[in-house]
Amino acid sequence: MGRTPIGPPIQVQFSEEAHLALCAAAEPFGQRRRSAVVRVAIGRLLSRQAGLAAIVRSRKRNHVSRPAFSKVMAMHLGEGLTARLDTLARRVGVARGELIRIAVDRFFVEMAELRLAGAPFDLETAVNAEIFNGEASRDRLIRRRQRLEAARREAN
């Protein structure tokens, strides 16, 4: 149960570590929310492209030593987001899947840096905005979110 699929599913391979980090980041939001976390990471990459070409070059040089991509994750991206990703991937000379992996890796590094600086990124708000972006089940998801928040407040 989640956002109504917004485009054809795509398969992206991740390392075991990246997959575990995605699962841990998505866990508070319920099952099957990894795609929402990935879409948040992609959105941040698309809005902050500084240094991306250098990251791509570095990853190409270190291609042999990087971990194996043992986990495959299916996700839905909207046509607009897919088109923007494809355009950026062509511009920097990398495959869309690699660009998504870069977005996820960069996102987790940025989250850690913000946490260390004492200004944590509000992942909850960003993921919920991404989840509620789908119109088909928006009201149901908002009611569910309100119930979970109320239960969390009562528990504390």
C-alpha positions in Angstrom: 0.0 0.0 0.0 1.6 3.2 -1.0 1.5 5.8 -3.7 -0.3 4.9 -6.8 2.3 3.9 -9.4 3.2 7.0 -11.4 5.1 5.4 -14.2 6.5 2.1 -15.4 8.6 0.3 -12.8 12.4 0.5 -13.1 14.9 -1.8 -11.6 17.9 -0.4 -9.8 20.7 -2.4 -8.3 22.2 -1.3 -4.9 25.0 -2.6 -2.8 24.0 -4.4 0.4 25.0 -1.4 2.5 23.0 1.1 0.5 20.0 -1.2 0.5 20.2 -1.6 4.3 20.5 2.2 4.7 17.4 2.7 2.5 15.4 0.1 4.5 16.5 1.8 7.8 15.6 5.3 6.5 12.2 4.1 5.2 11.2 1.9 8.1 9.5 4.7 10.2 7.2 5.4 7.3 5.8 1.9 6.8 6.4 -0.9 4.3 7.4 -0.1 0.8 8.5 3.4 1.4 12.0 3.0 0.0 11.0 4.4 -3.3 9.8 7.6 -1.6 13.2 8.0 0.1 14.9 7.4 -3.3 12.7 10.0 -4.9 13.6 12.5 -2.2 17.3 11.8 -2.8 16.8 12.2 -6.6 15.0 15.5 -6.0 17.9 16.8 -3.9 20.4 15.7 -6.5 18.5 17.4 -9.3 18.3 20.6 -7.3 22.0 20.5 -6.2 24.1 19.4 -9.1 27.3 21.1 -8.0 30.2 18.7 -8.1 28.3 15.9 -9.8 30.7 15.6 -12.8 33.6 15.1 -10.4 31.7 12.4 -8.5 30.9 10.6 -11.8 34.6 10.8 -12.9 35.7 9.5 -9.5 33.3 6.6 -9.5 34.4 5.6 -13.0 38.0 5.6 -11.9 37.1 3.4 -8.9 34.7 1.1 -10.8 36.8 -2.0 -10.1 37.0 -1.5 -6.3 33.4 -0.7 -5.6 31.0 -3.2 -3.9 28.9 -5.6 -5.8 25.3 -4.6 -6.5 23.6 -7.5 -4.8 20.2 -6.0 -4.2 17.6 -5.1 -6.8 14.9 -2.6 -6.0 11.9 -1.9 -8.2 10.6 1.6 -8.0 8.2 3.9 -9.9 9.3 7.3 -11.1 7.0 9.8 -12.8 7.6 10.6 -16.5 8.8 14.1 -15.7 11.3 12.8 -13.1 12.5 10.1 -15.4 13.0 12.6 -18.3 15.0 14.9 -16.0 17.1 12.0 -14.8 17.8 10.8 -18.3 18.7 14.3 -19.5 21.2 14.7 -16.6 22.6 11.2 -17.1 23.3 12.0 -20.7 24.9 15.3 -19.8 27.3 13.8 -17.3 27.9 10.6 -19.3 26.5 8.0 -16.9 23.6 5.5 -16.8 20.4 6.4 -15.1 20.9 3.6 -12.5 24.3 4.9 -11.6 22.9 8.4 -11.2 20.2 7.1 -8.8 22.9 5.3 -6.8 24.9 8.5 -6.7 21.8 10.4 -5.5 21.2 7.9 -2.7 24.8 7.8 -1.6 25.1 11.6 -1.7 21.8 11.9 0.2 23.0 9.7 3.1 26.3 11.6 3.3 24.4 15.0 3.4 22.1 13.7 6.1 25.0 12.6 8.2 26.8 15.9 7.7 23.7 17.9 8.7 23.2 15.7 11.8 26.8 16.3 12.8 26.4 20.0 12.3 23.3 20.0 14.6 20.9 20.8 11.8 19.3 17.5 10.9 17.4 17.2 7.6 13.7 16.6 8.2 13.4 13.3 6.3 10.0 12.7 7.7 8.5 15.8 6.1 10.3 15.2 2.8 9.2 11.6 2.6 5.6 12.3 3.6 5.4 15.1 1.0 6.6 12.6 -1.6 4.2 9.9 -0.5 1.2 12.3 -0.4 2.1 13.6 -3.8 0.0 10.8 -5.3 -3.6 11.9 -5.5 -5.3 8.5 -5.5 -4.8 7.7 -1.8 -3.9 11.1 -0.4 -6.7 11.4 2.1 -6.3 7.8 3.3 -2.6 8.3 3.8 -3.1 11.6 5.6 -5.6 10.0 8.0 -3.1 7.1 8.6 -0.3 9.6 9.2 -2.5 11.5 11.8 -3.3 8.2 13.6 0.4 7.2 13.8 1.3 10.7 15.1 -1.4 10.6 17.7 -0.3 7.1 18.8 3.4 8.2 19.0 2.4 11.2 21.2 0.4 9.0 23.5 3.3 6.6 23.8 5.6 9.4 24.9 
